[in-house]
Amino acid sequence: MKVQLLTAIRRSKLRLVPAIKLREANYPNKEIVLRYLRLLTPLTAIPVQINPRYKIFLDGSVAPNSKTGAVYREITAFGKYREGIWHLAIKPIGASIKLFRIFIRTPWLLKLLWTKRKMIRQLDLVALQVVIGYAAYKRFFKKNINLIPIIISDLSPVLQMQWGAALSLGRNVIWWQDDYHHYKGFSKEDYMPYRADIAIVLNQKGLETVLKKNPNAQIYRRKRTLVHPLKPIPAICKVGIATNASFQASSDQLHYIDSIRQVLGVDKVYFRLHPNSKLTIKELNASWIEIAPSNELVETFSQKINIVIVGNSAVQLKLLCLGIPVIHVAALDIHPFDLYGYCNLGFCLGFKKGERISLVEVDKFYKNTMISKRLNQFVNVQSLANELSEIDI
């Protein structure tokens, strides 16, 4: 078994296994069938045919607030590759298309299972799903010899399969640093487990990560992040809440947020759910909660608030750069306090207990002019690097 495939299996399991266990606990009867149907998931995601004019494969929708949408808009902002990037339509793929993709690939799948039967006997269902996906993407890239995949650094199991498959064919891959904390050394998670010949980075840490993996990589830097002066907190302020994907709107969490609201002396809070959140107004039905539209950009959200309360959400850094004082608190998600380390780095103020929040202390903290300097050093590339507008694929 190739190193790329072994890595894809190992790293995909880190995400797939906990999610499957949660489904088994919540829907035990459905999972009896779904655990086997899930093996076919990779086959439903891969297009049957792609026009040869496409050079770049961006596996996702370009809908507002989506990661792939942000990638598409940033690359095409310079007028390049507007017609050369394949991406999913904003409208989700219908069931009939998914069934057709499975049907047309069934003979290939049966042949794969037969020829790899000795190896397959040693695999569990999760590993088998990755093997099928890896082999399917390898076949796909063989047929589309000019297509280069963009791998967004927030690595899903599907992107693990794509990356490993492309490398096994000796193909170029574009690594896109999606967020400021996606670099080697931030956490145990490896945001760049394979090499890439082309990399588009967001900050200095991302650039250093690429160079450690491939010193000869073509590196381009994304648009510089403008760090706005932090805004003073008015006497009557509008408070925002920004949550991450693990926020469940449990009674304890809502009670905790309500107690913070009362400490801050405001009638309402403006709630921004994570773009991948499945929560609806039903779970957040309280008179003191106003919910932001699901497609509202972070920039628009920032214009409607004066301060923001966050748990472990990557959006906190973006809001800081937009000039919004951020208050990081514990207990809004499943992660420990200051997971991203932004409080420890000195440009975010945190309170382990919400009832101890003091707006006087918050205002005093963010008047420190060094915060903007620290932010600028962290969020931007400091070394010489080519502009994204110069990319030539």
DRENMI-469974 format. One record per residue: x, y, z of N, C-alpha, C in turn. Coordinates in steps of 0.2 Angstrom, whole numbers, plus 5000, padded with zeros to 4 digits. Layout:
BEGIN
XYZXYZXYZ...
END
This chain:
BEGIN
500449945000500050005000500450065000500350114996500750174995500750215001501250255002501350305008500750355008500550375002500050425001499350405003499250335001498650305003498550295011499150265014499150255021499050315025499350375023499250435026498550465025498250455019497550475018497050435023497250365024496750325028496850355035497450355038497550375045497350445046497450495042497150565043496450565042496150535038495450535036495050505042495350455045494950425051494950475057495450515058495350565063494750605063494450615057493850655056493250615056493350555052492750515050492450475056492950445060492750395065492350435071492550495073492150525078491450545076491450565069490750585067490350525066490550465064490250405063489950375070490350385075490150355081489650395084489650465083489050505085488450485081488450475075487850455071487650385074488050345075487850275078487450285084487750325089487450345095486750375094486650415089486050455088485550415084485750385079485350345074485550275073485550235078485850165078485550125072484850125071484550085066484750105059484750175058484950195051485650175050486050175055486750165053486950095051486450045053486549975050486649975043486250015039486250025032486750075030486750135033487150195030487850175031488150135035488850115036489050085029488650055026488850025019488750065013488150105014488050155008488650205008488850225014489450275014490050255010490150195009490650175005490650204998490050214995489950244989489950324988490050354994490050424994490550454990491150434989491650464985491450464978491050404976490850404969490350454967489950474972489450524970489750594969490350604972490650674972491050694966491250644963491750654957491350664950491450714947491150724940491350664935490850654931490950594926491450624921491350684918491750714913491850794914492450814912492550884913492850914907492650974905492851004899493651014899494050994894494751004894495051074895494551124894494851194895494951214902494651174907494851184914495551164916495851204920496551194922496551174929496051204933496151204940495451164943495551114948494951084950494851104957494251144958494151164965493451134967493551084972493051034973492551064979492151114976491651144981491251194977490751224981490351274978490651344979490451394975490751454976490251504979489751474983489251514987489551554992489251614993489551664998489651625005490151645008490351615015490651545015490651515009491051455008491751465007492151415010492851415009493051415002492751374998492951364991492751434987492151464989491951524986492451574987492751584993493251634995493851624990494051554989494651544985494551564978493951544975493751564969493751644968493451674972493451754971494151784972494551754976495251784977495651774971495651714968496051694962495851734956495151734955494851764949494851844950494951874955494951944956495451984952495951944950496451974945496351964938495751934936495551924929495851854927496251814931496551754928496051694930496051644925495751584927495051584928494751644926493951644928493651594924493851574918493551524914493851454915494451454919494851394919494751354926494351374930494251344937493651304937493651234937493051194938492851204945492251204946491951204953491251184953490951164959490251144959489851204959489251184956488651244956488451254963488151314964487951334970487351294973486951264968486451224970486651154971486451124976486751054978486551004972487050954972486950904967486350864968485950844963485250804965485450734965484950694968484950624969485050584963484750614957484750574951485450574948485850634949486550634947486950594951486850594957487250544962487150474960486550454959486450384957486750364950486750414945487050404939487750394939488050434944488850424945489050364948488550334952488750274955488650214950488050224946487850174941488450164936488650214933489150214928489850194930489950194937490650174939490550104943490050074943489950014946490349954943490449944937490949894934491649914936491849974936492549994939492649974946492049984950492149974957492149904959491749864955491749784956492449754954492749784949493449764947493949784952493849844955494349864960494349824967493649804969493549764975493849694974493849664967494049604966494849604966495149644962495849644962496249664968495849704973496149724979495849684985495549624983495249584989495649564994496249544993496749524999496849585004496949645001497049705005496449725009495849715005495249745008495049705014495149635014494949595019495249625026495849655026496149685032495849755034495449785030495249845031494549855035494449905039493749915041493349955036492749975038492350015033492650085031492850115036493150185036493750185031494150135032494750135028494550115021494050065020493850045013493550105010493150145013492950205010493450255007494050265011494550305009494950275003495050205003495350164997494950174991494250174991493850184986493950254983493850304988493950374986494650384983495150364986495850374983495850344976495650284975495650254968495250284963494650314965494250344961494550414959494850454963495150514961495750504957496150444958496750434954496450414947495950384946495650364940495450434936495150474940494850544938495450584935495950594939496550634937496950604931496950534931497250504925496950524919496250524919495850544913495850624911495950664917496050734916496750754917497150744912497950754913498150824914497750874913497950944913497650974920497250934924496850964929497350964936497351024939497751024945497251044951497251004956496751014962497051064966496551104969496751154974496551114981497051114985496951084992496851134997496251145000496251195005496451165012496851205015497251175021496751155027496151165027495651135032495451075029495951025030495850955026495350915028494850905023494250855024494550795022494250735023494450665021494450665013493950705010493950705003494550735000494850795003495450825001496050785002496050745007496550695009496650645003496050615001496050574995496250604989496050664987496250694981497050714981497250734987497950754987498450694986498250644990498650574989498650544982498050544979497950524973498350564967498350624968498650664963499450654964499650654970500350644971500650574968500150524969500350454967500450454959500150504956500250504949500850554947501150584952501650634950501450704948500850714950500450774947500650834952500550894950500650954954499950964958500050994964499551004968499651084971499051114971499051184974498851184981499251204986499051204993498851274995498251284997497951344999497851355006498251395009498251415017497551445018497151415021496451445022496351485028496751475033496751515039497351525042497451575047498051595050498351545054497951505057498251455062498451385058498351385051498451325048499251325046499651295050500351295049500651245054501251215052501551165056501751195063501551155068501751175075501151215079500651225075500051255079499751205084499651145081499351095085499551025083499250975085499450905083499150895076498750935074498450925067498950945062499050905057499550925052499150955046499251015044498851045039499251035032499851015032500150995026500550925027500150875027500450805027500850785021500750815015501050795009501450855006501850845001502150894998501650934993501850994991501551024986502051064982501951074976502451104971502251184971501551194972501351264972500951274978501051334981500751344988500551424988499951434990499751504991499551514998499951565001500051565009499751635011499551625017499151685020499651725025500051685029500551725033501251695033501651725038502351695038502451625040501951605045502051535047501851485042501351505038501151465032501751455027502051515026502651505021503151465024503351465030503851425033503651355033503051335034502751275033502851245027502751275021502851255014503551245013504051285015504751285014505051215017504751205023505051145027504851085023504251085020504051025016504351015009504351075006504651074999505051144998505651144999506051204998506051234991505851194986505851224979505151234977504651244982503951254980503951324977503451334972503251404970502751424975502951484978502551514984502251574982501651584982501351654981500951674988500951734989500551754995499851784993499451774997498751794996498751874998498151904996498151974998498251995005498652045006498852065013498252085017498252055023497652075028497852145031497352185029497352255032497152255039497552275044497452275051497152345053496552355054496252415055496352435063496352495064496452525071495852495075495952475081495452445086494952495088494352485087493852535088493652545096493552605098493452615105492752595107492652575113491952545115491552595117490952605114490452665116490152645122489852695125489452685132488852635131488552645125487952595123488252555117488352495118488652455113488252395110488352375104488052325101488552265102488252205105488652155106488552095101489052065098489052015094489251945097488951895095489251825097489351785091490051765090490251725085490451655087490051605084490151535087490551495081490851435084491151385079490651335077490851285073490451235071490151185076490551185082490351135087489851165092489651225091489151255096488551225095488151205100487551165100486951195102487051255105486451295108486151265113486551225117486251195123485951245128485551215132485251265138485751295142486351255143486851285147487251335144487351325137487751375133487351435132486651435131486251485130486151525137486151495142486051525149486751565150487251535149487951565150487951625145487751625139487751685135487351735138486751715140486251765143486551795149486951765153487251795159487751845157488151825152488651875149488251935147487751925143487351985141487152035147486852005152486652045158487252075161487852045161488452075164488652135160488552135153488752185149488152245149487552225151487052275152486752285145486652235141486352255134485652215134485252235129484552205129484552145124485052145119485052095114485752085112485852025109486552005106486451985099486852005094486851985087487251925086486951875084487151805084487451785077488051765076488351745070488451665071488151625067488251555068488851535063489151485064489651455059489351435053489651455047489351435040489151365040489451315043489251245043488751225048488551275052488051255058487451235055487151185058486451155056485951185060486051235065485651265070485151305066484551315068484051355065483751405071483351445069483051495074482651455079482451395078482051355083482451345089483151335088483551315093483851385097483751435093483951505096483351545097482851525099482251565100482151595107482451655107482451695113482451765111482051805115481951875114482551915114483051895117483651935117484151915112484051865107484451845102484151875095484651905091484551925085485051885080484751845075485251805072485451835065486051835063486351865057486151815051485951845045485851795040486451745039486251685036486751635036487251655030487051695026487551715020487951785021487851805027488151875029488851865030489251905026489951905026490251935033490851915035491151935041491152015041491352045036491452115035490752145037490252125034489552155036489352145043489552085046489352065053489752115057490352135055490752175060490552245060490152265054489852335054489252345059489052295061488352295065488552285072489152285075489352265082489852315084489952325090490552365093491052315097490752265099491252215102490952145101491352085101491152025100491351975105490951925107491051875111491251805107491751775108491951715104492151665109492051595107492451545110493051525106493151465104493751445100493551455092493451515090493251525083493851555079493951535073494551565069494351635067493651645067493451715065493651775070493851755076494051805080494651845078495051815074495651855072495451895066494951875062494751915056494351975059493951965064493652025067494152075071494652045074495152095077495452135071495652105066495952145060495452195057494752185058494252235056494152285061494552285067494552335072493952325077493752265078493252245083493552215089493552245095493752215101493452145102493852095103493652025104493652005111493151975114493251945121493151875120493651835122493651765121493451735128492951685128492751655134492751585133492751545139492751475139491951455139491851395138491251355138490751365132490951395127490551405121490651345116491051305117491151245113491551195117491751135113491951085116492751085118493051145115493751145116493951185122494651175124494851215130494951285129495051325134495151395134495751415129495651465125496151495121496551435117496151395113496451345109496951365104496751425101497151455096497751495098497751505105498351535108498351615106497851645104497851715103497851755109497551735114497651775121498351765123498651705122499351695125499851735120499651745114500051785110500051865111499551885115499451955117499051995113498651975108498252015104497452005105497351965110496651945111496551945119495951975121495851975129495351915130495551875135495151815137494851815144494351795145494051785152493851705153494051675158493851605159493151605162492951655165492251655168491951725165491351705162491051765159490751815163490651795170490351845174490951895177491551885175492051925177492251975171491851975166492052025160491952095163492452135161492352215163492552245156492052295154492152325148492652385149492752405155493252455157493952415155494052355158494652315156494752305149494252285146494252275138494452335135494152395136494352455133495052475134495252465140495952475142496452435138496352365138496752315134496852335127496352355124496352365116496552435115496752475119497052545118497752535117498052475119498752465118498952465110499352505108499552515101499952455098500252415103500652365101500252305098499652305100499152245098499152245090499052305087498952305080499652285077500152305080500852285077500952205078500752175083500752105084500352065079499752095078499252065073499552065066499852125064500052135058500652085056501052075061501652025060501351955060500851935063500551865063500151855057499751895055499251885049499551895042500151925042500451935035501151895034501251895027501951865025502451925026502951905030503451955031504051945026504151885024504751875019504551895012504951895007504851915000504451854997503951864994503551814991503151844985503051804980502651824974501951844976501651894972500951904973500551854970499951844972499551794969499351814962499351874961499151904954499651874949500251854951500851834947500851754945500351724948500351654948500251634940500651584938500551554931500651484932500051454930499951374930499951344923
END
